[in-house]
Amino acid sequence: MKIAILGYGQEGPSAEKFLRARHPEATFDIFDSFSREDLKLSDYDLVVRSPSVPPTWLKSAGAKKSTTVTRLFFSAIKNSVIGITGTKGKGTTSSLIATLLEATNTPVKLVGNIGTPALDSLDQIQPQDAIIYEMSSFQLWDLDTSPHIAVVLGIAPDHLDRHADFDDYVAAKGHIAEFQSTHDYCIYDSNNQYSAKIAALSPGHKIPYPPQLDAAAQQMLDNLLDYLTVPGNHNREDATIALMACAAHYQQDLSTFIQKNHQIVANAFTKFQGLPHRIEFVRELNNIRYYDDNYSSAFPALDVALATFADTPTILIAGGKDRGLDLSTTKARLFSAPNLKKVILIGETAPILAADADPNTYIIADSLESAVKLAKTTAEQFQEAESSNYDLCIPGRASGKIKSPVVVMSPGAASFDMFKNFRDRGEQFQQLVRELE
């Protein structure tokens, strides 16, 4: 048996280990660096596709049979799987579901984009474990099995440098629900037409977000959400959806689950610190708070960051890899958000975003170090000017305590023009912020 593995990043070694154990007689060829034109796969009995390799490449290269780590994982387990997809919020929602299930005495394994590569977890999975699987469009692209509980967050254009178009992206996401049974559950964002479109594919129980609750249950939910320590309405939304997924896991309606587990959930929310590089608080210096949102690689995440600090004067560091995307929506938001006092632009998209913009609204920095220093100076100058205005009692100024500005790095773009990945970008940002004096 001849097996080819396309891509040898995080999932490739897992696939090789899994298949060698089951096919000790097989020979393996690893394709770690290749182009579509170079691929010749007709001689292989099985081809393993890494997440970022389009399935169409395999067909054009003559592959007879193909699979992925996700498909191999689903074929190897019998556990209940809660799958989470969407354009933003997957990681936070997955983590919250895992936190809440563990708090209510269900053991979990967190796998996929956020956790351990799925196949690497097989030896540790016990029959009673719930599997929480964060699923990207790349992992769902040619999946032919859907999880027991599918969570479909908001869908917006993303990864169009790899997908043929937005329709292909949505179709890939749709596989999370398409192969469900009538005994399964699909929780979806009813305010997002693409999420609703995916939910319509499921023959299972469809549960829309926002939940339909009576006044007493809504008050109880709002009270619970107030225990969250992570900022932003988006985190309250993700936490609500996580509660809905847990209720589905226990085959309860949301009101019943909240009522039975009110104090447990409150304690879990209080302890939940969020994920690294997702609007993560770094430090406070001279009354200015610095936040790392370097997971933000597309406009929807950037938009969430701006909304999180809508009532706070904000100095934003944004920009990154130019992936050939239409940046008109990003640009319009950057230069119309009332809370933005200055945008520090970096990376390949900087001149694109700055084109025709008011020069007083932005600064282009040639490095991240320069951007952080410029952001600090700009924030301190704004704070000083506001303090002076307040002291002079300028007519029309609202009374009360002056709200100090925040510095937020939320690039809204990929990192590969200047950094290894978003983690590298975020770690460098945090280090530079900690070095500020």
C-alpha positions as CSV (number, residue, x, y, z in Angstrom):
1,M,0.0,0.0,0.0
2,K,1.3,3.4,-1.0
3,I,0.2,6.5,1.0
4,A,1.0,10.1,0.3
5,I,0.7,12.8,2.9
6,L,0.3,16.3,1.5
7,G,1.5,18.9,4.0
8,Y,3.5,18.0,7.1
9,G,2.7,20.8,9.5
10,Q,0.7,20.1,12.7
11,E,-1.6,17.4,11.4
12,G,0.7,15.5,9.0
13,P,2.8,13.7,11.7
14,S,-0.5,12.7,13.4
15,A,-1.8,11.2,10.2
16,E,1.4,9.3,9.6
17,K,1.5,7.8,13.1
18,F,-2.1,6.8,12.9
19,L,-1.8,5.1,9.5
20,R,1.5,3.4,10.2
21,A,-0.1,1.7,13.2
22,R,-3.0,0.4,11.1
23,H,-1.0,-0.3,7.9
24,P,2.5,-1.4,9.0
25,E,3.2,-2.8,5.5
26,A,2.5,0.6,3.8
27,T,5.1,2.9,2.3
28,F,4.8,6.6,2.8
29,D,5.8,9.6,0.8
30,I,5.7,13.0,2.4
31,F,5.0,16.1,0.3
32,D,5.9,19.1,2.5
33,S,6.6,21.7,-0.1
34,F,4.9,21.4,-3.5
35,S,2.8,23.2,-6.1
36,R,-0.4,22.1,-7.7
37,E,1.3,21.5,-11.0
38,D,3.9,19.2,-9.5
39,L,1.4,16.8,-7.9
40,K,1.2,13.4,-9.4
41,L,-0.9,11.1,-7.2
42,S,-2.3,8.4,-9.4
43,D,0.1,5.8,-8.1
44,Y,-1.0,6.1,-4.5
45,D,-3.7,4.0,-2.8
46,L,-4.5,6.7,-0.3
47,V,-3.7,10.5,-0.2
48,V,-4.0,12.4,3.1
49,R,-4.8,16.1,2.5
50,S,-3.6,18.7,5.0
51,P,-6.2,21.3,5.9
52,S,-4.9,24.1,3.6
53,V,-4.7,21.9,0.4
54,P,-7.9,22.3,-1.7
55,P,-9.7,18.9,-2.4
56,T,-9.8,19.9,-6.1
57,W,-6.0,19.6,-6.2
58,L,-6.3,15.9,-5.5
59,K,-8.7,15.2,-8.2
60,S,-6.7,17.1,-10.8
61,A,-3.6,15.2,-9.7
62,G,-5.2,11.8,-10.2
63,A,-5.8,10.7,-6.6
64,K,-7.9,7.6,-6.4
65,K,-8.8,7.8,-2.7
66,S,-8.2,10.6,-0.2
67,T,-8.9,11.4,3.4
68,T,-8.0,14.0,6.2
69,V,-7.1,13.9,9.9
70,T,-10.7,15.0,10.6
71,R,-12.2,12.2,8.6
72,L,-9.8,9.6,10.1
73,F,-10.7,10.8,13.6
74,F,-14.5,10.6,13.1
75,S,-14.1,7.1,11.7
76,A,-12.1,6.0,14.8
77,I,-14.4,7.2,17.7
78,K,-17.9,6.6,18.9
79,N,-18.0,9.5,21.4
80,S,-20.4,12.4,21.2
81,V,-18.8,15.3,19.3
82,I,-19.7,18.9,19.6
83,G,-18.3,20.7,16.5
84,I,-17.9,24.4,16.4
85,T,-17.4,26.5,13.2
86,G,-17.9,30.1,12.1
87,T,-15.7,32.9,11.0
88,K,-14.9,34.3,14.4
89,G,-15.4,33.2,18.0
90,K,-14.7,29.5,17.4
91,G,-11.9,29.2,19.9
92,T,-13.6,31.1,22.7
93,T,-16.9,29.3,22.2
94,S,-15.1,25.9,22.2
95,S,-13.2,26.8,25.3
96,L,-16.3,28.0,27.1
97,I,-18.2,24.8,26.2
98,A,-15.3,22.7,27.6
99,T,-15.1,24.8,30.7
100,L,-18.9,24.5,31.4
101,L,-19.1,20.8,30.7
102,E,-16.1,20.1,33.0
103,A,-17.7,22.2,35.7
104,T,-20.9,20.1,35.4
105,N,-18.9,16.9,35.7
106,T,-18.6,15.8,32.1
107,P,-15.0,15.0,31.1
108,V,-14.0,16.6,27.8
109,K,-11.3,16.4,25.2
110,L,-10.6,19.7,23.3
111,V,-9.3,19.0,19.8
112,G,-8.9,20.6,16.4
113,N,-7.6,24.1,15.8
114,I,-7.6,25.1,19.4
115,G,-6.5,21.9,21.2
116,T,-4.4,18.8,20.5
117,P,-4.4,17.5,17.0
118,A,-7.4,15.2,16.9
119,L,-5.6,11.9,16.2
120,D,-3.1,12.6,18.9
121,S,-5.9,12.5,21.5
122,L,-7.2,9.0,20.5
123,D,-5.2,7.1,23.1
124,Q,-6.5,9.4,25.9
125,I,-10.2,9.4,25.0
126,Q,-12.5,7.5,27.3
127,P,-16.0,6.3,26.4
128,Q,-17.6,8.9,28.7
129,D,-15.6,11.9,27.3
130,A,-17.3,14.6,25.2
131,I,-15.3,15.7,22.3
132,I,-15.1,19.5,21.6
133,Y,-13.8,20.0,18.1
134,E,-13.1,23.5,16.7
135,M,-13.5,23.1,13.0
136,S,-12.2,25.4,10.3
137,S,-13.5,25.5,6.7
138,F,-10.4,23.6,5.7
139,Q,-11.1,20.7,8.0
140,L,-14.8,20.7,6.9
141,W,-14.0,21.0,3.2
142,D,-14.6,17.3,2.3
143,L,-15.9,16.0,5.6
144,D,-18.6,13.3,5.1
145,T,-19.7,12.9,8.8
146,S,-21.3,15.6,10.9
147,P,-20.9,16.0,14.7
148,H,-23.8,15.1,17.1
149,I,-24.0,18.8,18.1
150,A,-23.1,21.3,15.4
151,V,-22.5,24.9,16.5
152,V,-22.5,27.4,13.6
153,L,-21.5,30.9,14.6
154,G,-21.6,33.9,12.3
155,I,-20.2,33.4,8.7
156,A,-18.5,36.2,6.8
157,P,-16.0,36.2,3.9
158,D,-12.6,34.7,4.9
159,H,-9.8,32.5,3.5
160,L,-10.8,33.5,0.0
161,D,-7.1,33.2,-0.9
162,R,-7.6,29.4,-0.6
163,H,-11.3,28.9,-1.4
164,A,-12.5,29.4,-4.9
165,D,-15.0,32.0,-3.8
166,F,-17.3,32.8,-0.8
167,D,-19.8,30.2,-2.0
168,D,-17.1,27.5,-1.7
169,Y,-16.3,28.7,1.8
170,V,-19.9,28.5,2.9
171,A,-20.4,25.1,1.3
172,A,-17.4,23.8,3.2
173,K,-18.7,25.1,6.5
174,G,-22.1,23.4,5.6
175,H,-20.7,19.9,6.1
176,I,-20.8,20.4,9.8
177,A,-24.6,20.0,9.6
178,E,-25.3,18.4,6.3
179,F,-24.7,14.8,7.4
180,Q,-26.5,15.0,10.8
181,S,-29.4,12.6,11.7
182,T,-32.8,13.5,13.1
183,H,-31.3,12.8,16.6
184,D,-28.7,15.5,16.3
185,Y,-28.7,19.2,17.1
186,C,-27.7,22.3,15.2
187,I,-27.2,25.6,17.1
188,Y,-27.0,28.5,14.7
189,D,-26.9,32.3,14.5
190,S,-30.4,33.2,13.2
191,N,-29.2,36.8,12.5
192,N,-26.6,35.5,10.0
193,Q,-28.1,34.4,6.7
194,Y,-25.2,32.0,5.9
195,S,-25.4,30.4,9.4
196,A,-29.1,29.9,8.9
197,K,-28.5,28.5,5.4
198,I,-26.2,25.9,6.9
199,A,-28.6,25.0,9.6
200,A,-31.3,24.4,7.0
201,L,-29.1,21.5,5.7
202,S,-29.5,19.6,9.0
203,P,-32.3,17.1,9.5
204,G,-31.7,17.4,13.3
205,H,-33.1,19.7,16.0
206,K,-32.5,23.3,15.0
207,I,-31.8,25.7,17.9
208,P,-31.5,29.4,16.9
209,Y,-29.5,32.0,18.7
210,P,-30.5,34.4,20.2
211,P,-32.5,32.0,22.4
212,Q,-36.3,32.5,22.8
213,L,-36.7,32.8,26.6
214,D,-39.4,34.1,28.8
215,A,-38.7,37.2,30.9
216,A,-37.6,35.3,34.0
217,A,-35.2,33.0,32.1
218,Q,-33.8,36.0,30.2
219,Q,-33.1,37.8,33.4
220,M,-31.4,34.7,34.9
221,L,-29.2,34.5,31.7
222,D,-28.3,38.1,31.8
223,N,-27.4,37.8,35.5
224,L,-25.1,34.9,34.6
225,L,-23.4,36.7,31.8
226,D,-22.6,39.6,34.1
227,Y,-20.1,37.2,35.9
228,L,-17.9,37.1,32.8
229,T,-14.6,38.9,33.3
230,V,-13.6,39.0,29.6
231,P,-14.8,42.2,27.9
232,G,-17.2,42.7,25.0
233,N,-20.7,41.8,23.8
234,H,-19.1,39.2,21.5
235,N,-18.0,37.2,24.6
236,R,-21.5,37.4,26.0
237,E,-22.8,36.0,22.8
238,D,-20.2,33.2,22.7
239,A,-21.0,32.4,26.3
240,T,-24.7,32.2,25.6
241,I,-24.1,29.8,22.6
242,A,-21.8,27.7,24.8
243,L,-24.6,27.4,27.4
244,M,-27.0,26.3,24.6
245,A,-24.5,23.7,23.4
246,C,-24.2,22.3,27.0
247,A,-28.0,22.2,27.4
248,A,-28.2,20.3,24.1
249,H,-25.5,17.9,25.4
250,Y,-27.6,17.2,28.5
251,Q,-30.8,17.1,26.4
252,Q,-32.3,20.0,28.3
253,D,-33.8,23.3,27.3
254,L,-31.6,26.3,28.1
255,S,-33.8,27.6,30.9
256,T,-33.6,24.2,32.7
257,F,-29.9,24.0,32.3
258,I,-29.3,27.5,33.7
259,Q,-31.7,27.0,36.6
260,K,-30.1,23.7,37.6
261,N,-26.5,24.9,37.3
262,H,-26.7,28.6,38.1
263,Q,-24.0,28.9,40.7
264,I,-21.7,26.4,38.9
265,V,-21.9,28.5,35.7
266,A,-21.4,31.7,37.6
267,N,-18.2,30.4,39.1
268,A,-17.0,29.1,35.7
269,F,-17.6,32.4,34.0
270,T,-15.8,34.3,36.8
271,K,-12.7,32.1,36.4
272,F,-12.7,32.1,32.6
273,Q,-9.8,34.3,31.4
274,G,-10.3,34.1,27.6
275,L,-7.8,32.9,25.1
276,P,-4.3,34.3,24.3
277,H,-4.2,37.0,21.7
278,R,-8.0,37.5,21.7
279,I,-8.5,41.0,23.2
280,E,-6.1,39.9,25.9
281,F,-5.2,42.5,28.5
282,V,-1.4,42.9,28.6
283,R,-0.7,45.8,31.0
284,E,-1.6,49.2,32.2
285,L,0.9,52.0,32.0
286,N,0.2,55.7,32.9
287,N,-3.5,54.9,33.1
288,I,-3.5,53.5,29.6
289,R,-4.5,49.9,29.1
290,Y,-2.9,47.8,26.3
291,Y,-4.7,44.9,24.6
292,D,-3.4,42.1,22.4
293,D,-5.9,41.0,19.7
294,N,-3.4,39.5,17.3
295,Y,-5.6,36.5,16.5
296,S,-7.5,39.1,14.4
297,S,-6.7,38.2,10.8
298,A,-9.8,39.5,9.0
299,F,-12.3,42.3,9.2
300,P,-14.9,40.6,11.3
301,A,-12.5,40.2,14.2
302,L,-11.2,43.7,13.9
303,D,-14.8,45.0,13.9
304,V,-15.5,43.1,17.1
305,A,-12.4,44.7,18.7
306,L,-13.6,48.2,17.8
307,A,-17.1,47.4,19.1
308,T,-15.7,46.1,22.4
309,F,-14.2,49.5,23.1
310,A,-16.9,51.5,21.5
311,D,-17.2,53.8,24.5
312,T,-13.5,54.2,25.1
313,P,-11.0,56.4,23.2
314,T,-8.9,53.9,21.2
315,I,-5.5,54.0,19.5
316,L,-5.5,51.0,17.1
317,I,-2.5,49.2,15.6
318,A,-3.7,47.4,12.4
319,G,-2.6,46.0,9.1
320,G,-0.6,43.1,7.8
321,K,-0.3,40.7,4.9
322,D,-2.0,41.8,1.6
323,R,-3.9,38.7,0.5
324,G,-5.6,40.5,-2.4
325,L,-8.9,40.9,-0.5
326,D,-11.3,43.9,-0.9
327,L,-10.3,46.2,2.0
328,S,-13.0,48.8,1.3
329,T,-15.2,47.7,4.3
330,T,-12.2,47.6,6.6
331,K,-11.1,51.1,5.5
332,A,-14.6,52.5,5.9
333,R,-14.8,51.2,9.4
334,L,-11.3,52.4,10.4
335,F,-12.0,55.9,9.4
336,S,-15.5,56.2,10.7
337,A,-15.5,54.6,14.1
338,P,-16.1,57.4,16.6
339,N,-13.9,55.8,19.3
340,L,-10.8,55.7,17.1
341,K,-8.5,58.6,17.8
342,K,-5.6,57.4,15.7
343,V,-4.8,54.3,13.6
344,I,-1.2,53.1,13.5
345,L,-0.8,51.1,10.2
346,I,1.8,48.4,9.6
347,G,2.5,45.8,7.0
348,E,1.7,45.4,3.3
349,T,-1.9,46.6,3.7
350,A,-0.8,49.9,5.3
351,P,-0.6,52.0,2.1
352,I,-3.8,50.4,0.8
353,L,-5.7,51.4,3.9
354,A,-4.1,54.8,4.1
355,A,-4.9,55.7,0.4
356,D,-7.1,58.9,0.3
357,A,-7.6,58.9,4.1
358,D,-7.3,62.0,6.1
359,P,-3.6,62.2,7.1
360,N,-4.5,63.3,10.6
361,T,-6.3,60.0,11.2
362,Y,-3.4,57.6,10.7
363,I,0.4,57.0,11.0
364,I,2.3,54.4,9.0
365,A,4.9,52.7,11.0
366,D,7.8,50.7,9.4
367,S,8.0,48.2,12.2
368,L,6.0,46.8,15.1
369,E,8.4,48.3,17.6
370,S,7.9,51.7,16.0
371,A,4.1,51.2,16.0
372,V,4.0,50.4,19.7
373,K,6.0,53.5,20.6
374,L,3.9,55.7,18.4
375,A,0.7,54.2,19.9
376,K,2.0,55.0,23.4
377,T,3.0,58.6,22.5
378,T,-0.3,59.2,20.8
379,A,-2.4,57.8,23.7
380,E,-0.5,59.9,26.2
381,Q,-0.8,63.0,24.1
382,F,-4.6,62.4,23.8
383,Q,-4.9,61.8,27.5
384,E,-3.0,65.0,28.3
385,A,-5.1,67.1,25.9
386,E,-8.3,65.7,27.4
387,S,-7.2,66.4,30.9
388,S,-6.4,70.0,30.0
389,N,-9.8,70.4,28.3
390,Y,-11.5,68.9,31.4
391,D,-9.6,71.2,33.7
392,L,-10.7,74.2,31.7
393,C,-14.3,73.2,31.9
394,I,-15.0,73.5,28.2
395,P,-18.7,74.2,27.7
396,G,-20.6,71.1,26.5
397,R,-18.2,68.6,27.9
398,A,-19.9,65.8,29.7
399,S,-19.2,65.8,33.4
400,G,-17.7,62.9,35.2
401,K,-14.4,61.0,35.3
402,I,-12.2,61.2,32.1
403,K,-12.0,57.9,30.4
404,S,-8.4,57.1,29.7
405,P,-7.6,55.7,26.2
406,V,-6.7,52.1,25.4
407,V,-4.2,50.9,22.9
408,V,-5.4,47.8,21.0
409,M,-3.5,45.8,18.4
410,S,-6.1,44.1,16.2
411,P,-4.5,43.8,12.8
412,G,-7.5,42.6,10.8
413,A,-5.0,40.9,8.5
414,A,-2.7,37.9,8.3
415,S,0.7,38.0,9.8
416,F,2.9,36.3,7.3
417,D,4.4,39.5,5.8
418,M,6.3,40.3,9.0
419,F,5.9,37.4,11.4
420,K,5.8,33.6,11.5
421,N,2.2,33.5,12.5
422,F,-0.3,35.3,14.7
423,R,1.2,33.9,17.9
424,D,4.6,35.3,17.0
425,R,3.0,38.6,16.2
426,G,1.1,38.7,19.5
427,E,4.1,37.6,21.6
428,Q,6.3,40.3,20.0
429,F,3.6,42.9,20.7
430,Q,3.3,41.8,24.3
431,Q,7.1,41.9,24.8
432,L,7.3,45.4,23.3
433,V,4.5,46.6,25.5
434,R,6.1,45.2,28.7
435,E,9.3,47.0,27.8
436,L,7.6,50.4,27.6
437,E,8.6,52.9,30.3
